[in-house]
Amino acid sequence: MPSALPDGEPVPADGALPLHALTAAADRPLGFYLHVPYCATRCGYCDFNTYTATELRGTGGVLASRDNYAETLVDEVRLARKVLGDDPREVRTVFVGGGTPTLLAAGDLVRMLGAIRDEFGLAPDAEITTEANPESVDPAYLATLREGGFNRISFGMQSAKQHVLKILDRTHTPGRPEACVAEARAAGFDHVNLDLIYGTPGESDDDWRASLEAAIGAGPDHVSAYALIVEEGTQLARRIRRGEVPMTDDDVHADRYLIADEVMSAAGFDWYEVSNWATSEAARCLHNELYWRGADWWGAGPGAHSHVGGVRWWNVKHPGAYAAALAAGRSPGAGRELLTEEDRRVERILLELRLREGAPLELLREAGLQASRRALSDGLLERGPYDEGRAVLTLRGRLLADAVVRDLVD
């Protein structure tokens, strides 16, 4: 089941933000994340805030129905307009995630996007992305999305090997994600991403190379590759605990990452974030860069997180409770935190160090600077950028990114 929300102070009933949160807002990009919490089935490794029809039955009534979900989410977009007041910013990025957004009718996704356009306006070069399950779209669906304003799409491929997909409880068939790339291109999508997962129990090096080669051969301009993390409470964690499948292995993850970088680089993909490769700067995911660079975004939907001007908040998780709050004219926010300057300094190091451009050394305290010099001598940071005042991870440093970050934030 989905993981728990963090603790925090209450969100005002009207969702109002402290005045300081909107200070100099016009200088920061604004994005929207729209969460669609529905899935046809629950994948064995997933602990995202998603629900199948069986999990919702009897717990939310008509309010939790995906049939009227678009209208409910539009209500939160309108709330966002009220909370942000006369904020003049047009929206730079929109990302529809889940769950499986494409379980909704294509017209529903277009309607949700239309509400943002109506309430805020979209920047002329706005990046508009949706995630998609390969089995829940067809050429007509993709054409409707493209005509409605979507220009980027991300397909969950995970693996090209059937036995790996089976361990992950993925429902699509091998070959379908690759076909979707061609269909998205034919529909006119500017940018296409494929998501991959490595380190699944039973996956070999050859299996992983085959998945990478299949993904690249399909012709996307962006590939995301994530190590499998076994979360407590998931079906996969229970299977591992029962001894049905082996536990994932950190050394295997490291080997698979090296293979990914080798294969991607040879095919003309450059890393720009530890888990993301793109064929050009234009192909990068701008929405994710908003997160990594601490910009502003409003997360609409059950369990969605938001950040505006150093205020972070999160919505109630259940679709029924979310819809009930909005129907009653209340913010669906479950809690929030006001980030201190130290919080924001640490988060900048945590996030920006993962980027190809790295983190400014001026963010580091004395202990962190000493740690950075050790990391440099150990081959974890690149010399050239370091001499210019930035901490940029080497390939070996990317393998040990979490440990490097821990040392640098001291």
C-alpha positions as CSV (number, residue, x, y, z in Angstrom):
1,M,0.0,0.0,0.0
2,P,1.1,3.6,-0.4
3,S,3.6,4.9,2.1
4,A,2.7,7.4,4.9
5,L,2.6,11.1,4.6
6,P,5.1,13.2,6.6
7,D,4.2,15.1,9.7
8,G,3.7,18.9,9.5
9,E,1.7,21.8,10.7
10,P,-1.9,22.2,9.5
11,V,-2.8,23.8,6.2
12,P,-5.3,26.7,6.5
13,A,-8.8,25.7,5.3
14,D,-8.5,28.2,2.4
15,G,-5.0,27.0,1.5
16,A,-3.5,30.5,2.1
17,L,0.3,30.8,2.0
18,P,2.4,33.1,4.1
19,L,3.1,36.4,2.5
20,H,6.8,35.7,2.1
21,A,6.2,32.7,-0.1
22,L,5.1,34.9,-3.0
23,T,7.9,37.5,-2.5
24,A,9.8,37.8,-5.8
25,A,7.7,35.0,-7.2
26,A,7.9,36.4,-10.7
27,D,11.6,35.6,-10.7
28,R,11.0,31.9,-10.3
29,P,9.5,29.4,-12.8
30,L,6.1,27.9,-12.0
31,G,5.0,24.4,-12.8
32,F,2.1,22.1,-12.2
33,Y,2.1,18.4,-11.3
34,L,-1.3,16.7,-11.7
35,H,-1.6,13.3,-10.0
36,V,-3.9,10.7,-11.3
37,P,-4.2,8.0,-8.6
38,Y,-5.7,5.1,-10.5
39,C,-4.2,1.9,-11.8
40,A,-5.7,-1.2,-13.4
41,T,-3.5,-3.4,-11.2
42,R,-0.8,-2.7,-8.6
43,C,2.7,-3.5,-9.6
44,G,4.6,-5.7,-7.1
45,Y,7.3,-3.1,-6.4
46,C,5.0,0.0,-6.2
47,D,4.3,2.0,-3.1
48,F,3.1,5.2,-4.9
49,N,-0.2,6.8,-3.9
50,T,-2.3,4.8,-6.4
51,Y,-5.4,2.7,-6.1
52,T,-7.1,-0.1,-8.1
53,A,-10.8,-0.4,-8.4
54,T,-10.8,-3.2,-5.8
55,E,-8.9,-1.0,-3.3
56,L,-11.3,1.9,-3.7
57,R,-14.5,-0.2,-3.5
58,G,-16.6,0.9,-0.6
59,T,-14.1,3.5,0.7
60,G,-14.9,6.6,-1.3
61,G,-18.2,6.1,-3.1
62,V,-18.9,8.3,-6.1
63,L,-16.4,10.9,-4.8
64,A,-13.5,8.5,-5.5
65,S,-14.6,7.6,-9.0
66,R,-12.3,8.2,-11.9
67,D,-15.3,9.0,-14.1
68,N,-15.6,12.5,-12.4
69,Y,-11.9,12.9,-11.4
70,A,-11.1,15.5,-14.0
71,E,-13.7,17.9,-12.7
72,T,-12.4,17.4,-9.1
73,L,-8.9,18.1,-10.1
74,V,-10.0,21.2,-12.0
75,D,-11.5,22.4,-8.7
76,E,-8.0,22.3,-7.2
77,V,-6.5,24.2,-10.1
78,R,-9.1,26.9,-9.4
79,L,-8.2,26.9,-5.8
80,A,-4.5,27.4,-6.8
81,R,-5.5,30.5,-8.7
82,K,-7.2,31.9,-5.6
83,V,-4.3,31.1,-3.3
84,L,-1.7,32.5,-5.7
85,G,-3.8,35.6,-6.2
86,D,-2.5,38.1,-8.7
87,D,0.7,36.1,-9.3
88,P,1.5,37.0,-12.9
89,R,3.4,33.9,-13.9
90,E,2.4,31.8,-16.8
91,V,3.0,28.1,-16.2
92,R,6.3,26.8,-17.6
93,T,5.7,23.0,-17.2
94,V,2.9,20.6,-16.6
95,F,3.5,17.0,-15.7
96,V,0.6,14.5,-15.4
97,G,1.8,11.5,-13.4
98,G,0.3,8.6,-11.4
99,G,-0.8,5.9,-11.2
100,T,-1.7,5.5,-14.8
101,P,-3.0,8.9,-16.2
102,T,-4.0,7.2,-19.4
103,L,-6.7,5.2,-17.6
104,L,-8.6,8.4,-17.9
105,A,-10.1,9.4,-21.2
106,A,-7.7,11.5,-23.3
107,G,-10.3,14.3,-23.2
108,D,-10.1,14.3,-19.4
109,L,-6.4,14.9,-19.5
110,V,-6.9,17.7,-22.1
111,R,-9.6,19.2,-19.9
112,M,-7.3,19.3,-16.9
113,L,-4.6,21.0,-18.9
114,G,-7.2,23.4,-20.2
115,A,-8.0,24.5,-16.7
116,I,-4.4,25.5,-16.1
117,R,-4.4,27.4,-19.4
118,D,-7.6,29.2,-18.5
119,E,-6.6,30.1,-15.0
120,F,-2.9,30.9,-15.4
121,G,-1.9,30.8,-19.0
122,L,0.8,28.6,-20.5
123,A,4.2,30.0,-21.5
124,P,4.6,29.9,-25.3
125,D,7.3,27.2,-25.0
126,A,5.7,25.3,-22.1
127,E,6.6,21.7,-21.7
128,I,3.4,19.5,-21.3
129,T,4.1,15.9,-20.3
130,T,2.0,12.9,-19.4
131,E,3.1,9.5,-18.2
132,A,1.4,6.6,-20.1
133,N,1.1,2.9,-19.8
134,P,1.9,1.3,-23.2
135,E,-1.2,-0.9,-23.1
136,S,-3.6,2.0,-22.3
137,V,-3.0,4.2,-25.4
138,D,-3.5,3.8,-29.1
139,P,-2.9,6.2,-32.1
140,A,-6.2,7.9,-31.7
141,Y,-5.6,8.5,-28.0
142,L,-2.2,10.0,-28.6
143,A,-3.6,12.2,-31.4
144,T,-6.2,13.6,-29.0
145,L,-3.5,14.4,-26.4
146,R,-1.2,16.1,-29.0
147,E,-4.1,18.1,-30.4
148,G,-5.0,19.2,-26.9
149,G,-1.6,20.6,-26.2
150,F,0.6,17.8,-24.8
151,N,4.1,17.8,-26.4
152,R,6.0,15.3,-24.3
153,I,5.1,11.8,-23.2
154,S,6.8,9.2,-20.9
155,F,6.1,5.5,-21.4
156,G,6.8,3.0,-18.6
157,M,8.9,0.3,-20.3
158,Q,10.9,-1.0,-17.3
159,S,12.3,-4.0,-19.3
160,A,12.3,-5.7,-22.7
161,K,12.4,-9.1,-21.0
162,Q,9.2,-11.0,-20.2
163,H,10.6,-12.8,-17.2
164,V,11.7,-9.5,-15.7
165,L,8.3,-7.8,-16.3
166,K,6.7,-10.8,-14.6
167,I,8.7,-10.3,-11.4
168,L,7.7,-6.6,-11.5
169,D,4.0,-7.5,-12.1
170,R,4.0,-5.3,-15.2
171,T,1.1,-5.9,-17.5
172,H,2.4,-4.8,-20.8
173,T,4.0,-7.1,-23.4
174,P,7.6,-6.8,-24.6
175,G,7.7,-4.7,-27.8
176,R,4.6,-2.6,-27.0
177,P,6.6,0.4,-25.5
178,E,8.8,0.6,-28.5
179,A,5.7,0.6,-30.8
180,C,4.3,3.4,-28.7
181,V,7.3,5.6,-29.4
182,A,6.6,5.3,-33.1
183,E,2.9,6.1,-32.5
184,A,3.8,9.1,-30.4
185,R,6.1,10.4,-33.1
186,A,3.5,9.9,-35.7
187,A,1.0,11.9,-33.5
188,G,3.5,14.8,-33.5
189,F,5.0,14.6,-30.0
190,D,8.2,16.6,-29.8
191,H,9.8,14.6,-27.0
192,V,9.4,11.0,-25.9
193,N,10.9,9.3,-22.8
194,L,11.1,5.6,-21.9
195,D,11.4,4.6,-18.2
196,L,13.6,1.6,-17.3
197,I,14.3,-0.2,-14.1
198,Y,17.5,-2.2,-13.4
199,G,18.4,-4.7,-10.7
200,T,15.2,-6.8,-10.7
201,P,15.7,-10.2,-9.2
202,G,16.4,-12.7,-12.0
203,E,17.7,-10.0,-14.4
204,S,21.1,-10.7,-15.9
205,D,23.6,-8.2,-17.4
206,D,22.6,-9.5,-20.9
207,D,18.9,-8.9,-20.0
208,W,19.8,-5.3,-19.0
209,R,21.8,-4.6,-22.1
210,A,19.0,-6.0,-24.3
211,S,16.5,-3.6,-22.5
212,L,18.8,-0.6,-23.1
213,E,19.3,-1.5,-26.7
214,A,15.6,-2.0,-27.3
215,A,14.8,1.3,-25.7
216,I,17.4,3.2,-27.6
217,G,16.5,1.5,-30.9
218,A,12.9,2.7,-30.5
219,G,14.0,6.3,-31.1
220,P,13.2,8.2,-27.9
221,D,15.2,11.4,-27.1
222,H,15.2,10.7,-23.4
223,V,15.7,7.6,-21.2
224,S,15.3,7.4,-17.4
225,A,16.9,4.4,-15.7
226,Y,16.3,3.7,-12.0
227,A,17.6,1.1,-9.6
228,L,14.9,-1.1,-8.2
229,I,14.2,-0.2,-4.6
230,V,12.3,-2.7,-2.5
231,E,9.8,-0.8,-0.4
232,E,8.3,-2.2,2.8
233,G,4.7,-3.2,2.4
234,T,4.9,-4.0,-1.3
235,Q,4.2,-7.4,-2.8
236,L,7.8,-7.7,-3.9
237,A,9.1,-7.1,-0.4
238,R,6.8,-9.9,0.9
239,R,8.0,-12.3,-1.9
240,I,11.6,-11.6,-1.0
241,R,10.9,-12.1,2.7
242,R,9.3,-15.5,1.9
243,G,12.4,-16.5,-0.1
244,E,10.5,-16.7,-3.4
245,V,12.9,-14.3,-5.1
246,P,16.4,-13.1,-4.1
247,M,17.0,-9.7,-2.5
248,T,18.4,-6.9,-4.7
249,D,22.1,-6.3,-4.6
250,D,23.9,-3.0,-4.4
251,D,27.0,-4.3,-6.3
252,V,24.7,-5.5,-9.1
253,H,23.0,-2.1,-9.2
254,A,26.4,-0.4,-9.6
255,D,27.4,-2.8,-12.4
256,R,24.1,-2.2,-14.2
257,Y,24.5,1.6,-13.8
258,L,27.9,1.4,-15.5
259,I,26.4,-0.6,-18.3
260,A,23.6,2.0,-18.7
261,D,26.0,4.9,-18.9
262,E,28.3,3.0,-21.4
263,V,25.4,2.0,-23.7
264,M,23.6,5.4,-23.5
265,S,26.8,7.4,-24.1
266,A,27.7,5.2,-27.1
267,A,24.2,5.9,-28.6
268,G,24.5,9.7,-28.2
269,F,22.7,10.1,-24.9
270,D,24.3,12.4,-22.3
271,W,23.6,12.2,-18.6
272,Y,22.2,15.4,-17.1
273,E,20.9,14.0,-13.8
274,V,22.1,10.8,-12.1
275,S,19.2,8.7,-13.4
276,N,18.4,10.6,-16.7
277,W,20.0,10.8,-20.1
278,A,18.9,12.9,-23.1
279,T,20.1,13.4,-26.7
280,S,20.2,17.2,-26.4
281,E,19.6,20.0,-24.0
282,A,16.1,20.5,-25.5
283,A,15.2,16.9,-24.7
284,R,15.8,17.2,-21.0
285,C,12.7,17.0,-18.7
286,L,12.2,20.7,-17.7
287,H,9.6,19.8,-15.2
288,N,11.9,17.6,-13.2
289,E,14.6,20.3,-13.4
290,L,12.1,22.6,-11.6
291,Y,12.2,20.1,-8.7
292,W,16.0,19.7,-8.7
293,R,16.5,23.4,-8.8
294,G,14.0,24.3,-6.0
295,A,11.6,26.3,-8.2
296,D,7.9,26.6,-7.6
297,W,5.3,23.9,-8.4
298,W,1.7,23.2,-7.4
299,G,0.9,19.5,-7.0
300,A,-2.8,18.8,-7.6
301,G,-4.4,15.5,-6.7
302,P,-4.5,13.0,-3.8
303,G,-1.2,12.9,-2.0
304,A,0.5,15.4,-4.3
305,H,3.3,17.6,-2.9
306,S,3.7,21.3,-3.7
307,H,6.4,23.9,-3.1
308,V,6.1,27.7,-3.4
309,G,8.6,30.1,-2.0
310,G,10.0,27.9,0.7
311,V,6.6,26.5,1.8
312,R,6.1,22.8,1.1
313,W,2.7,21.1,1.6
314,W,1.0,17.8,0.7
315,N,-2.5,16.7,0.1
316,V,-4.6,14.1,1.8
317,K,-3.9,10.7,0.2
318,H,-7.2,9.0,-0.4
319,P,-9.2,10.1,-3.5
320,G,-12.5,10.1,-1.6
321,A,-11.1,12.4,1.2
322,Y,-9.5,14.6,-1.4
323,A,-12.7,15.0,-3.4
324,A,-14.7,15.6,-0.2
325,A,-12.5,18.4,0.9
326,L,-12.8,20.3,-2.4
327,A,-16.5,19.7,-2.6
328,A,-16.8,21.4,0.8
329,G,-14.8,24.3,-0.4
330,R,-11.7,23.4,1.7
331,S,-8.1,22.9,0.7
332,P,-7.2,19.2,0.5
333,G,-3.9,20.0,2.1
334,A,-3.0,17.5,4.9
335,G,0.1,19.3,6.3
336,R,2.9,21.7,5.4
337,E,6.3,22.8,6.5
338,L,8.1,26.2,6.3
339,L,11.6,25.6,5.1
340,T,14.4,27.5,6.9
341,E,17.4,29.0,5.1
342,E,19.4,26.0,6.3
343,D,16.8,23.6,5.0
344,R,17.0,25.2,1.6
345,R,20.8,25.2,1.6
346,V,20.9,21.5,2.4
347,E,18.3,20.7,-0.2
348,R,20.2,22.6,-2.9
349,I,23.2,20.5,-2.2
350,L,21.2,17.3,-2.1
351,L,19.5,18.0,-5.4
352,E,21.9,20.0,-7.5
353,L,24.8,17.7,-6.9
354,R,22.8,15.1,-8.8
355,L,22.9,17.4,-11.9
356,R,25.5,17.5,-14.6
357,E,26.1,21.2,-13.8
358,G,26.7,20.2,-10.1
359,A,26.4,22.3,-7.0
360,P,28.2,25.6,-6.2
361,L,31.0,25.1,-3.7
362,E,29.8,28.4,-2.0
363,L,26.9,26.4,-0.5
364,L,29.3,24.3,1.6
365,R,30.3,24.9,5.1
366,E,33.9,24.3,6.2
367,A,33.4,20.6,7.0
368,G,31.7,20.2,3.7
369,L,34.5,21.9,1.9
370,Q,37.0,19.6,3.5
371,A,34.9,16.7,2.5
372,S,34.8,18.0,-1.1
373,R,38.5,18.2,-1.2
374,R,38.7,14.5,-0.1
375,A,36.1,13.6,-2.7
376,L,38.1,15.4,-5.4
377,S,41.3,13.5,-4.5
378,D,39.4,10.2,-4.4
379,G,38.1,10.8,-7.9
380,L,34.5,11.4,-7.0
381,L,34.4,15.0,-8.2
382,E,35.6,16.4,-11.5
383,R,38.7,18.6,-11.4
384,G,37.8,21.2,-14.0
385,P,34.5,22.3,-12.6
386,Y,35.9,22.2,-9.1
387,D,38.5,24.7,-10.0
388,E,35.7,26.9,-11.3
389,G,33.8,26.7,-8.0
390,R,31.4,23.8,-8.6
391,A,31.1,20.2,-7.3
392,V,30.4,17.9,-10.2
393,L,30.2,14.1,-9.8
394,T,32.5,11.9,-11.9
395,L,31.1,8.5,-13.1
396,R,32.4,6.9,-10.0
397,G,31.0,9.7,-7.9
398,R,27.6,9.1,-9.4
399,L,27.8,5.5,-8.1
400,L,28.4,6.9,-4.6
401,A,26.2,10.0,-4.9
402,D,24.3,9.4,-1.6
403,A,27.5,9.0,0.4
404,V,29.1,12.1,-1.3
405,V,26.1,14.2,-0.5
406,R,26.1,13.1,3.2
407,D,29.7,14.3,3.5
408,L,29.2,17.6,1.7
409,V,26.1,18.8,3.7
410,D,28.0,18.8,7.0
